Amino acid sequence: METKTIFNWLTELKQPYKTKAIDNTSLNNLTYERNSLHQAVLGAFEWDKSPEGAEYWRNLYNAILDEEL
């Protein structure tokens, strides 16, 4: 399994998810390494504290899981 920084994983998202996810993630968190896109989205920031809200990110997360399976 490939390990990449959260930033590198998030750049694989389609717009507008990519920009919103990167904007919501602290510079420090962008440097953390994860093994998959869904792990990067899950660990990038606190979804409920984002302007989009938790349901927005949960829907994206679930869509990514469906694609990865």
MOPAC internal coordinates of N, CA, C and O (Angstrom, degrees):
PM7 1SCF
backbone

  N    0.0000 0     0.00 0     0.00 0    0    0    0
  C    1.4420 1     0.00 0     0.00 0    1    0    0
  C    1.5240 1   109.56 1     0.00 0    2    1    0
  O    1.2310 1   120.90 1   -43.66 1    3    2    1
  N    1.2975 1   115.88 1   136.34 1    3    2    1
  C    1.4593 1   121.26 1  -176.12 1    5    3    2
  C    1.5257 1   111.55 1   -81.01 1    6    5    3
  O    1.2310 1   120.75 1   -44.60 1    7    6    5
  N    1.3331 1   116.17 1   135.40 1    7    6    5
  C    1.4562 1   121.96 1   175.86 1    9    7    6
  C    1.5180 1   108.69 1  -105.76 1   10    9    7
  O    1.2310 1   121.00 1   -50.21 1   11   10    9
  N    1.3382 1   115.69 1   129.79 1   11   10    9
  C    1.4600 1   121.92 1   177.36 1   13   11   10
  C    1.5249 1   108.29 1  -141.07 1   14   13   11
  O    1.2310 1   121.14 1   -15.33 1   15   14   13
  N    1.3226 1   115.43 1   164.67 1   15   14   13
  C    1.4624 1   118.83 1   176.13 1   17   15   14
  C    1.5290 1   109.29 1   -70.24 1   18   17   15
  O    1.2310 1   121.47 1   -22.58 1   19   18   17
  N    1.3241 1   114.79 1   157.42 1   19   18   17
  C    1.4573 1   119.36 1   176.51 1   21   19   18
  C    1.5213 1   109.77 1   -56.22 1   22   21   19
  O    1.2310 1   119.98 1   139.08 1   23   22   21
  N    1.3260 1   117.64 1   -40.92 1   23   22   21
  C    1.4705 1   120.26 1   178.68 1   25   23   22
  C    1.5307 1   111.02 1   -56.93 1   26   25   23
  O    1.2310 1   120.46 1   131.60 1   27   26   25
  N    1.3286 1   116.73 1   -48.40 1   27   26   25
  C    1.4645 1   119.69 1  -178.67 1   29   27   26
  C    1.5232 1   111.92 1   -62.65 1   30   29   27
  O    1.2310 1   120.15 1   141.71 1   31   30   29
  N    1.3216 1   117.33 1   -38.29 1   31   30   29
  C    1.4603 1   119.91 1   176.33 1   33   31   30
  C    1.5215 1   110.91 1   -65.11 1   34   33   31
  O    1.2310 1   120.30 1   134.43 1   35   34   33
  N    1.3421 1   117.04 1   -45.57 1   35   34   33
  C    1.4591 1   120.21 1  -176.48 1   37   35   34
  C    1.5191 1   112.66 1   -64.19 1   38   37   35
  O    1.2310 1   120.07 1   151.93 1   39   38   37
  N    1.3249 1   117.47 1   -28.07 1   39   38   37
  C    1.4663 1   119.35 1   178.90 1   41   39   38
  C    1.5272 1   111.74 1   -68.43 1   42   41   39
  O    1.2310 1   119.86 1   167.49 1   43   42   41
  N    1.3240 1   117.88 1   -12.51 1   43   42   41
  C    1.4637 1   121.71 1   177.28 1   45   43   42
  C    1.5267 1   112.39 1   -82.40 1   46   45   43
  O    1.2310 1   120.01 1   167.10 1   47   46   45
  N    1.3268 1   117.59 1   -12.90 1   47   46   45
  C    1.4558 1   121.01 1   179.59 1   49   47   46
  C    1.5276 1   110.31 1   -70.39 1   50   49   47
  O    1.2310 1   121.08 1   -27.92 1   51   50   49
  N    1.3273 1   115.54 1   152.08 1   51   50   49
  C    1.4576 1   121.16 1   173.40 1   53   51   50
  C    1.5244 1   108.67 1   -79.18 1   54   53   51
  O    1.2310 1   121.29 1   -22.93 1   55   54   53
  N    1.3308 1   115.13 1   157.07 1   55   54   53
  C    1.4625 1   120.14 1   174.63 1   57   55   54
  C    1.5203 1   108.71 1   -72.15 1   58   57   55
  O    1.2310 1   118.63 1   -31.78 1   59   58   57
  N    1.3000 1   120.21 1   148.22 1   59   58   57
  C    1.4703 1   127.83 1     3.02 1   61   59   58
  C    1.5282 1   113.63 1   -87.59 1   62   61   59
  O    1.2310 1   120.54 1  -179.13 1   63   62   61
  N    1.3511 1   116.57 1     0.87 1   63   62   61
  C    1.4722 1   119.44 1  -177.31 1   65   63   62
  C    1.5172 1   112.58 1   -59.24 1   66   65   63
  O    1.2310 1   120.56 1   138.75 1   67   66   65
  N    1.3290 1   116.54 1   -41.25 1   67   66   65
  C    1.4670 1   120.11 1  -176.62 1   69   67   66
  C    1.5237 1   111.23 1   -57.61 1   70   69   67
  O    1.2310 1   120.11 1   124.96 1   71   70   69
  N    1.3141 1   117.39 1   -55.04 1   71   70   69
  C    1.4593 1   121.15 1  -177.20 1   73   71   70
  C    1.5200 1   111.49 1   -63.31 1   74   73   71
  O    1.2310 1   120.12 1   136.05 1   75   74   73
  N    1.3312 1   117.37 1   -43.95 1   75   74   73
  C    1.4632 1   120.47 1  -178.90 1   77   75   74
  C    1.5237 1   111.63 1   -64.48 1   78   77   75
  O    1.2310 1   120.39 1   138.45 1   79   78   77
  N    1.3249 1   116.86 1   -41.55 1   79   78   77
  C    1.4663 1   119.94 1  -179.62 1   81   79   78
  C    1.5271 1   111.37 1   -65.76 1   82   81   79
  O    1.2310 1   120.54 1   135.42 1   83   82   81
  N    1.3179 1   116.57 1   -44.58 1   83   82   81
  C    1.4711 1   119.74 1   179.49 1   85   83   82
  C    1.5180 1   110.47 1   -64.83 1   86   85   83
  O    1.2310 1   120.21 1   138.29 1   87   86   85
  N    1.3341 1   117.21 1   -41.71 1   87   86   85
  C    1.4696 1   120.62 1   179.42 1   89   87   86
  C    1.5243 1   112.23 1   -63.21 1   90   89   87
  O    1.2310 1   119.83 1   147.68 1   91   90   89
  N    1.3161 1   117.93 1   -32.32 1   91   90   89
  C    1.4689 1   121.85 1  -178.95 1   93   91   90
  C    1.5256 1   113.47 1   -81.08 1   94   93   91
  O    1.2310 1   119.78 1   167.06 1   95   94   93
  N    1.3137 1   118.03 1   -12.94 1   95   94   93
  C    1.4659 1   122.62 1  -173.95 1   97   95   94
  C    1.5256 1   110.60 1   -97.47 1   98   97   95
  O    1.2310 1   120.59 1   -46.83 1   99   98   97
  N    1.3131 1   116.47 1   133.17 1   99   98   97
  C    1.4663 1   120.27 1   177.95 1  101   99   98
  C    1.5188 1   110.06 1   -67.35 1  102  101   99
  O    1.2310 1   120.88 1   -25.14 1  103  102  101
  N    1.3200 1   115.93 1   154.86 1  103  102  101
  C    1.4740 1   120.28 1   178.97 1  105  103  102
  C    1.5171 1   110.88 1   -57.39 1  106  105  103
  O    1.2310 1   120.29 1   141.90 1  107  106  105
  N    1.3229 1   117.05 1   -38.10 1  107  106  105
  C    1.4535 1   121.15 1   179.23 1  109  107  106
  C    1.5335 1   110.92 1   -63.34 1  110  109  107
  O    1.2310 1   120.33 1   131.88 1  111  110  109
  N    1.3248 1   116.98 1   -48.12 1  111  110  109
  C    1.4673 1   120.19 1  -179.05 1  113  111  110
  C    1.5192 1   112.26 1   -63.94 1  114  113  111
  O    1.2310 1   119.83 1   149.31 1  115  114  113
  N    1.3269 1   117.93 1   -30.69 1  115  114  113
  C    1.4643 1   120.55 1   179.55 1  117  115  114
  C    1.5263 1   112.11 1   -60.82 1  118  117  115
  O    1.2310 1   120.18 1   158.22 1  119  118  117
  N    1.3290 1   117.27 1   -21.78 1  119  118  117
  C    1.4685 1   120.68 1  -177.88 1  121  119  118
  C    1.5256 1   113.59 1   -89.62 1  122  121  119
  O    1.2310 1   120.17 1   168.66 1  123  122  121
  N    1.3438 1   117.29 1   -11.34 1  123  122  121
  C    1.4683 1   120.28 1   179.24 1  125  123  122
  C    1.5223 1   110.09 1   -66.33 1  126  125  123
  O    1.2310 1   120.46 1   -32.23 1  127  126  125
  N    1.3066 1   116.72 1   147.77 1  127  126  125
  C    1.4609 1   121.29 1  -179.52 1  129  127  126
  C    1.5201 1   111.31 1   -99.96 1  130  129  127
  O    1.2310 1   121.69 1   -38.01 1  131  130  129
  N    1.3210 1   114.38 1   141.99 1  131  130  129
  C    1.4614 1   122.29 1   177.76 1  133  131  130
  C    1.5250 1   109.12 1  -136.52 1  134  133  131
  O    1.2310 1   120.70 1   -16.80 1  135  134  133
  N    1.3431 1   116.28 1   163.20 1  135  134  133
  C    1.4593 1   121.87 1  -176.24 1  137  135  134
  C    1.5255 1   114.33 1   -97.11 1  138  137  135
  O    1.2310 1   120.16 1   174.19 1  139  138  137
  N    1.3299 1   117.29 1    -5.81 1  139  138  137
  C    1.4684 1   119.14 1  -178.54 1  141  139  138
  C    1.5222 1   109.74 1  -158.97 1  142  141  139
  O    1.2310 1   121.39 1   -15.71 1  143  142  141
  N    1.3217 1   114.94 1   164.29 1  143  142  141
  C    1.4605 1   120.15 1   178.28 1  145  143  142
  C    1.5222 1   111.21 1   -64.18 1  146  145  143
  O    1.2310 1   120.04 1   137.81 1  147  146  145
  N    1.3375 1   117.52 1   -42.19 1  147  146  145
  C    1.4670 1   117.85 1  -178.79 1  149  147  146
  C    1.5273 1   111.20 1   -65.10 1  150  149  147
  O    1.2310 1   119.68 1   144.71 1  151  150  149
  N    1.3329 1   118.22 1   -35.29 1  151  150  149
  C    1.4631 1   120.50 1   176.78 1  153  151  150
  C    1.5302 1   111.27 1   -67.17 1  154  153  151
  O    1.2310 1   120.57 1   143.66 1  155  154  153
  N    1.3263 1   116.52 1   -36.34 1  155  154  153
  C    1.4672 1   120.89 1   178.31 1  157  155  154
  C    1.5257 1   110.49 1   -65.53 1  158  157  155
  O    1.2310 1   120.37 1   134.44 1  159  158  157
  N    1.3278 1   116.90 1   -45.56 1  159  158  157
  C    1.4620 1   120.52 1   179.17 1  161  159  158
  C    1.5258 1   110.28 1   -63.81 1  162  161  159
  O    1.2310 1   120.39 1   138.37 1  163  162  161
  N    1.3069 1   116.86 1   -41.63 1  163  162  161
  C    1.4588 1   121.54 1  -179.55 1  165  163  162
  C    1.5244 1   111.91 1   -63.96 1  166  165  163
  O    1.2310 1   119.93 1   141.01 1  167  166  165
  N    1.3238 1   117.74 1   -38.99 1  167  166  165
  C    1.4585 1   121.16 1  -173.74 1  169  167  166
  C    1.5095 1   116.34 1   -99.94 1  170  169  167
  O    1.2310 1   119.91 1  -177.44 1  171  170  169
  N    1.3179 1   117.77 1     2.56 1  171  170  169
  C    1.4684 1   119.65 1  -174.82 1  173  171  170
  C    1.5267 1   112.88 1   -71.09 1  174  173  171
  O    1.2310 1   120.03 1   137.08 1  175  174  173
  N    1.3298 1   117.55 1   -42.92 1  175  174  173
  C    1.4614 1   122.18 1  -175.43 1  177  175  174
  C    1.5201 1   109.01 1  -162.86 1  178  177  175
  O    1.2310 1   121.00 1    -9.37 1  179  178  177
  N    1.3347 1   115.69 1   170.63 1  179  178  177
  C    1.4610 1   120.83 1   178.03 1  181  179  178
  C    1.5265 1   108.38 1   -81.93 1  182  181  179
  O    1.2310 1   120.98 1   -68.78 1  183  182  181
  N    1.3097 1   115.73 1   111.22 1  183  182  181
  C    1.4596 1   121.63 1  -173.93 1  185  183  182
  C    1.5209 1   112.74 1   -57.25 1  186  185  183
  O    1.2310 1   120.10 1   137.70 1  187  186  185
  N    1.3186 1   117.41 1   -42.30 1  187  186  185
  C    1.4656 1   119.83 1  -175.67 1  189  187  186
  C    1.5234 1   113.26 1   -70.33 1  190  189  187
  O    1.2310 1   119.92 1   166.92 1  191  190  189
  N    1.3178 1   117.76 1   -13.08 1  191  190  189
  C    1.4599 1   121.30 1   177.90 1  193  191  190
  C    1.5262 1   112.18 1   -96.70 1  194  193  191
  O    1.2310 1   120.21 1  -179.22 1  195  194  193
  N    1.3173 1   117.20 1     0.78 1  195  194  193
  C    1.4645 1   121.29 1   179.39 1  197  195  194
  C    1.5322 1   109.38 1   -86.93 1  198  197  195
  O    1.2310 1   120.35 1   -22.71 1  199  198  197
  N    1.3335 1   116.93 1   157.29 1  199  198  197
  C    1.4737 1   119.74 1   177.55 1  201  199  198
  C    1.5333 1   112.83 1   -60.63 1  202  201  199
  O    1.2310 1   120.25 1   151.85 1  203  202  201
  N    1.3167 1   117.14 1   -28.15 1  203  202  201
  C    1.4655 1   121.52 1  -177.49 1  205  203  202
  C    1.5297 1   112.76 1   -78.73 1  206  205  203
  O    1.2310 1   120.53 1   154.71 1  207  206  205
  N    1.3180 1   116.59 1   -25.29 1  207  206  205
  C    1.4564 1   121.37 1  -179.51 1  209  207  206
  C    1.5174 1   113.44 1    87.00 1  210  209  207
  O    1.2310 1   121.12 1   -16.87 1  211  210  209
  N    1.3098 1   115.46 1   163.13 1  211  210  209
  C    1.4635 1   122.52 1  -174.10 1  213  211  210
  C    1.5258 1   112.69 1   -64.94 1  214  213  211
  O    1.2310 1   119.87 1   141.33 1  215  214  213
  N    1.3232 1   117.84 1   -38.67 1  215  214  213
  C    1.4673 1   119.77 1  -176.99 1  217  215  214
  C    1.5301 1   111.75 1   -62.72 1  218  217  215
  O    1.2310 1   120.21 1   141.67 1  219  218  217
  N    1.3172 1   117.21 1   -38.33 1  219  218  217
  C    1.4680 1   122.46 1   177.60 1  221  219  218
  C    1.5277 1   110.57 1   -56.71 1  222  221  219
  O    1.2310 1   121.02 1   131.19 1  223  222  221
  N    1.3398 1   115.66 1   -48.81 1  223  222  221
  C    1.4595 1   120.40 1  -176.95 1  225  223  222
  C    1.5245 1   111.83 1   -75.51 1  226  225  223
  O    1.2310 1   120.03 1   147.70 1  227  226  225
  N    1.3096 1   117.55 1   -32.30 1  227  226  225
  C    1.4623 1   121.17 1   176.36 1  229  227  226
  C    1.5292 1   110.23 1   -63.13 1  230  229  227
  O    1.2310 1   120.58 1   139.01 1  231  230  229
  N    1.3280 1   116.50 1   -40.99 1  231  230  229
  C    1.4600 1   120.04 1   177.90 1  233  231  230
  C    1.5227 1   111.47 1   -63.21 1  234  233  231
  O    1.2310 1   120.51 1   137.86 1  235  234  233
  N    1.3276 1   116.63 1   -42.14 1  235  234  233
  C    1.4667 1   120.44 1   177.16 1  237  235  234
  C    1.5275 1   109.90 1   -63.98 1  238  237  235
  O    1.2310 1   120.44 1   132.71 1  239  238  237
  N    1.3161 1   116.77 1   -47.29 1  239  238  237
  C    1.4666 1   122.24 1  -179.90 1  241  239  238
  C    1.5287 1   110.73 1   -55.65 1  242  241  239
  O    1.2310 1   120.45 1   132.67 1  243  242  241
  N    1.3262 1   116.74 1   -47.33 1  243  242  241
  C    1.4568 1   120.49 1  -179.83 1  245  243  242
  C    1.5238 1   112.04 1   -64.55 1  246  245  243
  O    1.2310 1   120.27 1   142.78 1  247  246  245
  N    1.3240 1   117.10 1   -37.22 1  247  246  245
  C    1.4662 1   120.68 1   177.33 1  249  247  246
  C    1.5308 1   110.94 1   -65.14 1  250  249  247
  O    1.2310 1   120.39 1   141.37 1  251  250  249
  N    1.3183 1   116.86 1   -38.63 1  251  250  249
  C    1.4682 1   121.09 1   177.82 1  253  251  250
  C    1.5268 1   109.70 1   -65.69 1  254  253  251
  O    1.2310 1   120.22 1   135.10 1  255  254  253
  N    1.3280 1   117.18 1   -44.90 1  255  254  253
  C    1.4651 1   120.63 1   178.23 1  257  255  254
  C    1.5141 1   110.97 1   -57.84 1  258  257  255
  O    1.2310 1   120.02 1   137.32 1  259  258  257
  N    1.3211 1   117.57 1   -42.68 1  259  258  257
  C    1.4678 1   121.55 1   179.40 1  261  259  258
  C    1.5232 1   111.08 1   -60.95 1  262  261  259
  O    1.2310 1   120.39 1   141.06 1  263  262  261
  N    1.3362 1   116.86 1   -38.94 1  263  262  261
  C    1.4685 1   121.01 1   179.39 1  265  263  262
  C    1.5217 1   112.02 1   -71.40 1  266  265  263
  O    1.2310 1   120.15 1   144.67 1  267  266  265
  N    1.3304 1   117.31 1   -35.33 1  267  266  265
  C    1.4636 1   121.29 1  -175.81 1  269  267  266
  C    1.5205 1   112.68 1   -77.31 1  270  269  267
  O    1.2310 1   119.80 1   160.64 1  271  270  269
  N    1.3163 1   117.98 1   -19.36 1  271  270  269
  C    1.4725 1   120.98 1  -177.74 1  273  271  270
  C    1.5083 1   112.17 1   -78.27 1  274  273  271
  O    1.2310 1   120.10 1   180.00 1  275  274  273

